[in-house]
Structure formats: structure tokens, C-alpha cells
Amino acid sequence: MNVLNCLPKSLQPKAKQVLHEIWQADTREDDEKAFDLFIKTYEAKYPKAVLCLQKDREELMAFYDFPAQHWQSIRSVGRGSMG
């Protein structure tokens, strides 16, 4: 939510979709690609949004350190605590 708050309302739906792609990636590699796409797309015009996302990059990807069968549960818990 903090990332979206750094963007104009007109861009928030598209940015939210990209953030969802990061959060729901099937592999760490796909996650990294989606993350990098967000940075490439928004960094020049919205550096605050990118910085907000980048500062938590390691924490956002930490669930990949657990067995894959637990990822969805971890994502659900993480999302619930964010909203």
C-alpha cells in the first residue's frame, strides 16, 4: 500500500497489477523479473515508489527460503498483516 500511495491514482491500478505479479510469482527468478520490471517502469518518474519497494526487497522475497509447499500460506499471512 505504501508503494501505491507514492503514485498518482491514475497509475495505481496498473502498478497494483505489477506488484501482484511480484507477490504471486511462481519462482524467485520470476519474482526478480517482475520486481525489476516495476523498477524499470516507475523509477524515472516515481523514485519514491521504487525506493519504498526496494527497501523491503529482501523481506518480500524471504518466503522463497522456505519449501515451495508453504509459499501460499506465507503469502496469505503476509498479505493479511499488510492490509
C-alpha positions as a Markdown table, in Angstrom:
| # | Residue | x | y | z |
|---|---|---|---|---|
| 1 | Met | 0.0 | 0.0 | 0.0 |
| 2 | Asn | 2.8 | 2.4 | 0.8 |
| 3 | Val | 4.2 | 1.9 | -2.7 |
| 4 | Leu | 0.8 | 2.7 | -4.3 |
| 5 | Asn | 0.5 | 5.8 | -2.2 |
| 6 | Cys | 3.6 | 7.2 | -3.8 |
| 7 | Leu | 2.0 | 7.0 | -7.3 |
| 8 | Pro | -0.8 | 9.1 | -8.9 |
| 9 | Lys | -4.2 | 7.5 | -8.5 |
| 10 | Ser | -4.4 | 7.1 | -12.3 |
| 11 | Leu | -1.4 | 4.7 | -12.2 |
| 12 | Gln | -2.3 | 2.8 | -9.1 |
| 13 | Pro | -4.4 | 0.0 | -10.8 |
| 14 | Lys | -1.6 | -0.8 | -13.3 |
| 15 | Ala | 1.1 | -0.7 | -10.6 |
| 16 | Lys | -1.0 | -2.8 | -8.3 |
| 17 | Gln | -1.1 | -5.5 | -11.0 |
| 18 | Val | 2.7 | -5.4 | -11.4 |
| 19 | Leu | 3.0 | -5.7 | -7.6 |
| 20 | His | 0.6 | -8.6 | -7.6 |
| 21 | Glu | 2.8 | -10.3 | -10.2 |
| 22 | Ile | 5.8 | -9.8 | -7.9 |
| 23 | Trp | 3.9 | -11.2 | -4.9 |
| 24 | Gln | 2.4 | -14.2 | -6.8 |
| 25 | Ala | 5.4 | -15.2 | -8.9 |
| 26 | Asp | 5.9 | -19.0 | -9.1 |
| 27 | Thr | 9.7 | -18.8 | -8.7 |
| 28 | Arg | 12.3 | -16.4 | -7.2 |
| 29 | Glu | 13.5 | -15.8 | -10.8 |
| 30 | Asp | 10.0 | -14.7 | -11.9 |
| 31 | Asp | 9.7 | -12.6 | -8.8 |
| 32 | Glu | 13.0 | -10.9 | -9.6 |
| 33 | Lys | 11.9 | -10.2 | -13.2 |
| 34 | Ala | 8.7 | -8.7 | -12.1 |
| 35 | Phe | 10.4 | -6.7 | -9.4 |
| 36 | Asp | 12.9 | -5.3 | -11.9 |
| 37 | Leu | 10.1 | -4.5 | -14.4 |
| 38 | Phe | 8.4 | -2.4 | -11.7 |
| 39 | Ile | 11.7 | -0.5 | -11.1 |
| 40 | Lys | 12.3 | 0.0 | -14.8 |
| 41 | Thr | 8.8 | 1.2 | -15.4 |
| 42 | Tyr | 8.5 | 3.6 | -12.5 |
| 43 | Glu | 12.0 | 4.7 | -11.4 |
| 44 | Ala | 12.5 | 7.7 | -13.6 |
| 45 | Lys | 9.2 | 9.5 | -12.8 |
| 46 | Tyr | 8.4 | 8.0 | -9.3 |
| 47 | Pro | 11.6 | 7.3 | -7.4 |
| 48 | Lys | 9.8 | 7.4 | -4.1 |
| 49 | Ala | 7.6 | 4.5 | -5.1 |
| 50 | Val | 10.6 | 2.5 | -6.3 |
| 51 | Leu | 12.6 | 3.3 | -3.2 |
| 52 | Cys | 9.7 | 2.2 | -1.0 |
| 53 | Leu | 9.6 | -1.2 | -2.7 |
| 54 | Gln | 13.4 | -1.6 | -2.9 |
| 55 | Lys | 13.9 | -1.0 | 0.8 |
| 56 | Asp | 11.9 | -4.1 | 1.6 |
| 57 | Arg | 13.1 | -6.3 | -1.3 |
| 58 | Glu | 14.9 | -8.9 | 0.8 |
| 59 | Glu | 12.0 | -9.2 | 3.2 |
| 60 | Leu | 9.5 | -9.5 | 0.4 |
| 61 | Met | 11.4 | -12.4 | -1.1 |
| 62 | Ala | 12.3 | -14.2 | 2.1 |
| 63 | Phe | 9.5 | -16.7 | 1.7 |
| 64 | Tyr | 11.4 | -18.3 | -1.1 |
| 65 | Asp | 13.8 | -19.6 | 1.5 |
| 66 | Phe | 11.0 | -21.9 | 2.7 |
| 67 | Pro | 9.8 | -25.1 | 0.9 |
| 68 | Ala | 7.6 | -24.3 | -2.0 |
| 69 | Gln | 4.6 | -26.0 | -0.5 |
| 70 | His | 4.5 | -23.3 | 2.2 |
| 71 | Trp | 4.7 | -20.3 | -0.1 |
| 72 | Gln | 1.0 | -19.7 | -0.5 |
| 73 | Ser | 0.4 | -19.9 | 3.2 |
| 74 | Ile | 3.2 | -17.4 | 3.9 |
| 75 | Arg | 1.9 | -15.1 | 1.2 |
| 76 | Ser | -1.6 | -15.2 | 2.8 |
| 77 | Val | -0.3 | -14.4 | 6.2 |
| 78 | Gly | 1.9 | -11.6 | 4.9 |
| 79 | Arg | -0.9 | -10.0 | 2.9 |
| 80 | Gly | -3.3 | -10.2 | 5.8 |
| 81 | Ser | -0.9 | -8.4 | 8.1 |
| 82 | Met | -0.4 | -5.7 | 5.4 |
| 83 | Gly | -4.0 | -4.7 | 5.0 |
